[in-house]
Amino acid sequence: MAQEKIFPMTKAGKEKLEQELEYLKAVKRKEVVERIKIARSFGDLSENSEYDSAKEEQAFVEGRVTTLENMIRNAKIIEEDSANSNTVSLGKTVTFVELPNGDEETYTIVGSAEADPLEGKISNDSPIAKSLMGRQVGDKVSAQTPGGELSVKIVSIK
């Protein structure tokens, strides 16, 4: 049997996924079933775009429920590693400056399940996070990103 993928995440990230799952099961499923019921009342299903749309949404919701259940079941909570607080690792917040222009950026390195760059959370699978892992304050790091090579200097780790 194939080994299940482990999803590293923070406790808050897991709670967020659990809330989304609860919403999908308790609210969204019922909404979609009601849309299907209404669309069926329109008659001929072969040319009923409302019915087709509702069925597509139902398939999306059920797929997302399955995905979330799998992620939650296989979640590995990232524990705070206070013993090694000066090394970049999963769950740490890293501030770095881009070289040579000096733009400062701060990101928390999280598992792919809870990555959200707009909220300052980058996946441990991203090129920049991979290059930062295991490094310390003052280290200069280069990463090959889709936008080209990025060179940074680590300023702080929390």
N, C-alpha and C positions, 0 to 999 in steps of 0.2 A: 504494500500500500504506500502511496506517495506521502511524503511528509508534508503536513500542513504548514503554510507560511505563517511565521510569527510576525505580529504587528507591534513593534515597540511604540509606546505612547505614554504621555503623562497621565496622571490620574484625572486631571481636568479634561484632557482630550478624550479619555474613555467615557467620562460622564457626559460630554457633549454628544458623542455617538449614541449613547444610551437614550438620551433625550430625543434625538432625531428618530431613533427606532421606535420609541414609544409614541411619538407624534404620528409617524407613518402608520403604525398599527391601530392606534385609537381614533385618529381623525381622518387621515388621508384615505385610508382604505374605504371607510364609510362614504366619504365624498365621491369617490370613484364609482362605487357600487350604485350609488344614487344616480350618478350621471348615466351609467349604463342602463339602468331601469327607465329613466326618462327617454333616452335615445331609442330604446326598444319600442316604446309606445308610439314612436313616429311611423312605425310600419316596416316596410321592406328594408331588411338589413343589408342587402346587396349594394344599395346605393345610398347608404346612410352614413354621411361623413361624421356626424356627431357620435354615432356608435363606434365607428372606426377609431376616432380620436380618443374616446373614453377607454376602449380596449387597449390602445397603445399606452395610455397613461397608466392603466392597471398593470400592464407588463413591466413598465418602468418602475413603478412603486414596488411590485413584488421582487423585481431584481435587486433593487436597492435594499429592501428588507433582508434578503438573503445575504447580500454583501456585508451589511452592517452586523448581522448575527455572526457571520464568520469572523469578522474583524474583532468583535467583542469577545467571542469565544477564544480566539487565539491571541488576545492582547497580552503583551508583556509590559507591565508598568515600569517606567523608568524611575529608579530610586535615586534620590539625591545623593551624590557621591561627594560628601564633604571632605573626605580624607584626601582627595586629589582635586581640590578646587582650582588649581592653577593650570589644569590641562583641559583642552577642549574635548568634550564628550557629549553624548546624547543627553538632552535635557538642559544643557548649559546655554546661557545667553552670552554671545560673543559680540564685542564691538571691535571693528577694524576700520582702518582708513585705506582708501584706494590709493595706489601708487601710480603715477607721481603726483596726481592732482589734489590728494588729501581729502576727498569726500568721505565723511564718516558715516558708517552704517552699523546698525545693531540688529542681530537676528538671534532667535532661539532655535537650536537644532533639535528637531523632533522627528518622530517616525513619519513615514510617508502618509499614514492614515490621517494625520492631523495637520499636515503642512498647509500653510496659508500665507504666502509671501506678503499679502496686503496687511496681515496682522503681525508681520515680523517673525513668522515661523517658517523655517525652510526645512525641507526633507533631508534626512541623513544620507539619502541616495543622490542628492544634487551634487554637481561638480564642485561647487564652492565648499559645501559642508564636508565632502569627502576629503578635500585638500586641507581643511582646518582640523579635522579629527586628530587628536593626539598631540597637537601643537600647543605652545605656551605663549604667554604675553611677550611681545617683542619679536616673535618669529615673523619672518617674511615668507609669504606663501603665494604660489601661482596656481591658477586653476584654468583649465580649458573650458570655457562656457560657450553656449550657442552664439553669443555675441562676440566671441574672440577670447584671447587670453586676458585674464584678470589677475593683477598682482596686488596684494594687500599686506598690511602690517597689523598684527593683532595688538589692540590697545588694552582691552580688558576682557576678563572672563568671570561670569557670575553664576 
